[in-house]
Amino acid sequence: MQNFQIFRFSKNLKTEKDLQTLLQSSKARNIRTYLTHFPVKSYFEADILSKETTWRIMDYIRQAGSQGITAEDIIKKEKIPASVVYATLKELYRLEFVFLYPREKKARGERMKRFVCERSTWGKYGIDEEFDAALRVSGLLDSITEEMRVPVMKALKVAYEQFSTKKELQKFLPTKQTNICPNCQRSHEAMEFFYATLLRSIDLMITESDEFKKFLVDIKYASD
């Protein structure tokens, strides 16, 4: 719940003093959270995610990072009944919210299953399937992506440099080298960091930009 409170407060940040207040109120975590939602595509998913124990289990798996965590560790740490933990992990795995740490990458003799948080389900918006298909089939998705590729990558590099060099921002940087996913060979935490940075910028441009408002007026989707 604290993450949601911080997110609401962050929209009111105006000065460096506000930022320092935010930093002092945030809880230290192994893996930082940059986005605070799950996409829900069915009533069944909504039912699973409506349970407090599911969020506790998911957050604990997420904090374990790329090495994952066993059901037994969750039961011991979170003090959740074993039956609830096993049932929840079974459904999270079936829904592809988590995956099993690859057997071939485990230490010799290790047999216990370790669950890892799946990057594609944490902090992403769901896009309507028909709309997504229309973008792809028409070729617009490729052309828009290619048009944005150079300026977006430049902006992300500048953002990373700013977070790396400013002491008050360094706390928000993802951890390095110790949290690389065994499946995709990338840091889920870093991917979410850049995704959140870009998402917030796009949101600002669309919801508060005079230039975008004029664009909508010109194409008859807004009035002066």
N, C-alpha and C positions, 0 to 999 in steps of 0.2 A: 504493500500500500504506500510505503514511503516514496517509491519511485514516481507514482502518480502525483503525489503532493509536490514533489520537486519539479515535475514537468509543468504543473499549473503555475507554480511560482516563477519558473524561468521565463515565462512569457512576459512577466512584469519587470524583468531586469532592465535597468536603465544606466546604472553606473558600476564602476569597479567595486564599490563598497557592497552593492547588491550581490555581485558575483562572489565576494568573500563570504558573505552571509550564507549563500547557497552552499559553498564548499564546506563550511563548518557544519552545516546541517545534514550533509550527505553521509551515508554509512559506508565505511571502507568495505570494498568487495574485491574478490580475486579477479572476477571477470566483470567489467563495467557493462551497465545497461544503457543503451543509447535510444532505444525504441521500446515502447511499453505496451505493445498489443500483439495479439495473435489474429490472423485472418480466420474467420469461421465460415465454412462453406456448407454446413449442414446442421440440422437440429441435433444429430448425434454428437458432433464435435462440440456444439454449444453446451450440451449436457455434461460432457467430460470436463470441459474447461470451467464450468460453473462451480465446481467443487474446490474448496480452499485447499484440500490435500493435494489436488492435482498441481496447483500453482506452487505449493511448497516443494513437491517432488521435482517438478520441472526446473525450478530455480536452483535446487540443490544439484541437479544434473548439470545445469548450465555452469554453475560455479566450479564444478569439478574440471571443466575445460576439456581439452582434446583427449585426455586419458580416460575420461568417463568415470563411472561409479557403479558399484554393485548394488543390487537390491538390499543385501544385508547391511551395507553401509548406510543406506537411506533409512532403513528400519531403526538402526541403532542411533543415528544422529537426530532424526526428526521425530522419533518416538511415535511413529504411525503404525497401526496394526499391520502385521505381515500380509494378511489377506488383502488389505486395501492397497498396499504397495505393489504386490504382484499383479493384482487386477488392473491397477492404473498403468503400470509399465506395459502390460500386455496390450492395452488399448492405445497407449501413446505410440508403441511400436507399430501397431497395425495401421494407425493413422499417419505414420511416417513423421511424427514429431521428434522421435529419437531413433537412433540406429545402434546396432551392436558393434562394439570395438572389434575390428577385424581379427579373426583367429590367428592368421599368419603373422600378425604383428605383436602378438602377446609373448610374454616371456615363456621360456620352455617350462612345461609343467603346470602353467596357469589354466584353470578350467572354468572358473566362475565367469559368468556373463557380466560385461561392463557396458552400461548404456551411455551414449554420447548424445548431446543435444544436436538436432539437425538444423543447419543454418537456414535452410529454405523456408522454415516455418516460423522463425522468430523475427518479429518486427517487420513483416512485409504486408503490404496491402494486397488484397485479392482483386484481380482484374476479371471482369465478366468474360467468360470463355468465348462467346460469340464476337464480342468487340475485339478481343485479343486476336481471334482468328481472322477477322476483317483486316486488322492492321498488318498481320503477317502476309496474308494472301495478296493483298493489294500492293505489297512492297513498301508501304509507307513506314513500317516499323524499321526496316533496314535503312531507308533513306534518312529518316529523322535521326536515328542513332548515329549514322555516319556524319551527319551535319553537326551534331552536338559533341562528337568524340573529342576533338582537339581542344575546344574551349573548356569543356567539362574537366578533362584530365589536367589542364593547366590550372584551373581553379582549385581542384583537389590537392595538387602539389603545393600551391600557395597556402592553402588551409593547413596542410600538414606541417609546413615550415613554420607557420605562426604558432601552432600548438607546441612544436618542438622547442622553439626559442623563447617563448614567453613563460616565465616561471609559474604564473597563476593559471596557465592553461595546461601545463604538462601533466597534471593529475588526471586529465581526461583522456590521455593517450592510451591506446590498447597496449597490453603487454607484448613483448617481442620474443619470438623464437621458442617460447615455452608452451604455446597453445596452438600448434598447427594441427589441423584436422587430418586424421589418418585416411580419410576418404578423398577429400578434394585438395589436400596439400596446401590449404590456405587457412589463415586465421579467421574464424567466424567473427571474433570480436572486432578485428580490424575492418572486415567487410561491413559490419553493422555501423561502425564509426563513420566510414565514408558515405554509406547509404543515408544515415541520419543527417549528416552535414548537407548532402545534396538535396535531400527531401525537404529539409527546413528552408533551404534557399529557394527552391521551386515554389514552396507554399507561400513564402513571403512575396515572391515576384507575382504570383497569380492573385493572391488575396489583397495585397496592399499596394501594388504597382500602378501608378497613373498611366504608364505606358500600356499596360495590359488592359486597363479599363478603357482607354481610347481605342484599342484594338477591338474590344467587344462592341463598343459603340459603332465603329466603322462597319462591322459585319452584322449589325442589328441584333446583338445579343445583350445590349445594355442601353440605358438612356442617359443623357447628360444631366 
